[in-house]
Amino acid sequence: MQSSGSGNLIAERSYERLTENHLRRLALIARRDRAWFFDQYGYADVAAGFLLTALVQGGAQHYLGGGNGVKDLDVCSYFAKPPGGPSLIRRRPKKYDFGPSELGVHPADSGYRGRHVDCLLRIVDTQGDIGDPVATIRGHIRERGRSDTGERAVVALDPPELFATAVWPLP
């Protein structure tokens, strides 16, 4: 392992424990990403159907004790499909720099000071039921399988009342 110019360790994977402080930072990155996207492209009907934002894939699995380490951090914001609205937002994952932390930096992430964060946006067909975002996302994963964003694990980041809730796998 090497050290970057910012003092961060350079390593393929970080096995450092993800903490609630890390989750808070990810929630902030995702909030800013959502604000930027909807300011830039509109989709007010989609924005109004915000369900939750979650850490997904390997990062969520690692947070829940999977011990597999993290190469990057994937964050997905889920929205209810508006009546007559789009069922898909065509956007590649937007990449952000997590910044310096004990998680270090991936060797392929030239120019980054920390792990890169991929922000994704997904529209979920909720059949009109958005009263329980956690149940809605669990139903979506059951129905679609893991193919949507590779949800091996899902940990809620936002809204604040769901912060750090294990959405998937079922607790």
LOFI-996331 format. One line per field, with one value per residue (C-alpha): residue number from 1; residue in one letter; x, y, z. Coordinates in steps of 0.02 Angstrom, whole numbers, plus 50000, padded with zeros to 5 digits. Example, Ala and Ser with C-alpha at 12.3 -4.5 7.8 and 13.67 -1.06 7.14 Angstrom:
residues 2
num	(1 2)
residu	(A S)
x	(50615 50684)
y	(49775 49947)
z	(50390 50357)
//
This chain:
residues 171
num	(1 2 3 4 5 6 7 8 9 10 11 12 13 14 15 16 17 18 19 20 21 22 23 24 25 26 27 28 29 30 31 32 33 34 35 36 37 38 39 40 41 42 43 44 45 46 47 48 49 50 51 52 53 54 55 56 57 58 59 60 61 62 63 64 65 66 67 68 69 70 71 72 73 74 75 76 77 78 79 80 81 82 83 84 85 86 87 88 89 90 91 92 93 94 95 96 97 98 99 100 101 102 103 104 105 106 107 108 109 110 111 112 113 114 115 116 117 118 119 120 121 122 123 124 125 126 127 128 129 130 131 132 133 134 135 136 137 138 139 140 141 142 143 144 145 146 147 148 149 150 151 152 153 154 155 156 157 158 159 160 161 162 163 164 165 166 167 168 169 170 171)
residu	(M Q S S G S G N L I A E R S Y E R L T E N H L R R L A L I A R R D R A W F F D Q Y G Y A D V A A G F L L T A L V Q G G A Q H Y L G G G N G V K D L D V C S Y F A K P P G G P S L I R R R P K K Y D F G P S E L G V H P A D S G Y R G R H V D C L L R I V D T Q G D I G D P V A T I R G H I R E R G R S D T G E R A V V A L D P P E L F A T A V W P L P)
x	(50000 50057 50007 49935 49990 49842 49901 49766 49814 49807 49732 49620 49498 49472 49431 49407 49240 49109 49036 48881 48992 49035 48849 48811 48941 48866 48691 48754 48838 48676 48568 48681 48676 48486 48472 48593 48505 48329 48386 48474 48344 48176 48075 47978 47850 47989 48073 47906 47902 48065 48064 48237 48422 48529 48705 48695 48801 48967 48976 48810 48861 49024 48931 48816 48967 49001 49187 49216 49292 49249 49323 49201 49038 48874 48726 48554 48408 48239 48084 47904 47851 47734 47568 47601 47781 47944 47992 48176 48298 48433 48589 48754 48807 48876 49045 49098 49252 49217 49369 49507 49463 49528 49446 49591 49586 49578 49738 49639 49554 49684 49644 49531 49573 49463 49353 49242 49055 48936 48766 48623 48440 48305 48118 48016 47841 47756 47578 47535 47590 47730 47678 47817 47975 48069 47930 47918 48103 48100 47953 48046 48200 48095 48004 48154 48287 48456 48474 48424 48578 48651 48569 48663 48628 48539 48561 48452 48540 48394 48264 48338 48207 48267 48454 48559 48407 48450 48327 48400 48434 48291 48352)
y	(50000 50175 50344 50477 50658 50694 50565 50439 50258 50195 50021 49917 49892 49971 49855 49998 49995 50109 50221 50328 50479 50401 50373 50555 50613 50499 50566 50744 50698 50616 50766 50882 50764 50757 50946 50971 50843 50910 51092 51047 50933 50966 50807 50893 50752 50625 50731 50744 50554 50539 50377 50357 50363 50214 50148 49994 49850 49808 49964 49922 49741 49797 49917 49775 49669 49580 49612 49614 49787 49927 49979 50122 50180 50164 50271 50255 50376 50294 50384 50328 50321 50467 50431 50445 50492 50412 50240 50271 50414 50396 50450 50364 50356 50526 50512 50613 50614 50555 50654 50611 50479 50320 50230 50285 50298 50167 50161 50186 50345 50469 50644 50586 50621 50477 50333 50378 50384 50332 50417 50329 50378 50244 50255 50120 50067 50073 50037 50203 50148 50259 50268 50151 50181 50035 49911 49986 49960 49785 49743 49817 49710 49553 49587 49638 49533 49611 49663 49845 49905 49741 49758 49631 49749 49916 50037 50193 50362 50481 50535 50566 50461 50307 50344 50184 50069 49901 49891 49734 49596 49582 49605)
z	(50000 49959 50024 49910 49912 50027 50154 50104 50084 49906 49901 49787 49933 50101 50244 50367 50454 50377 50512 50530 50495 50326 50295 50337 50213 50079 50118 50091 49926 49868 49920 49821 49672 49673 49689 49545 49434 49459 49444 49281 49200 49280 49311 49451 49451 49482 49616 49708 49723 49821 49923 49995 49960 50007 50007 49895 49831 49913 50022 50105 50124 50206 50322 50377 50424 50260 50279 50091 50091 49971 49804 49782 49861 49767 49819 49741 49758 49728 49665 49641 49460 49431 49344 49158 49195 49145 49209 49180 49202 49070 49160 49188 49370 49419 49504 49655 49765 49944 49998 50119 50248 50325 50177 50067 49879 49740 49634 49472 49536 49477 49537 49678 49860 49920 49862 49718 49747 49608 49624 49536 49514 49498 49468 49554 49502 49672 49614 49700 49875 49940 50123 50178 50075 50154 50113 49938 49903 49978 49863 49715 49752 49772 49609 49505 49587 49611 49430 49454 49549 49609 49779 49880 50024 50045 50191 50198 50206 50180 50234 50406 50497 50401 50421 50439 50422 50344 50199 50119 50159 50280 50459)
//
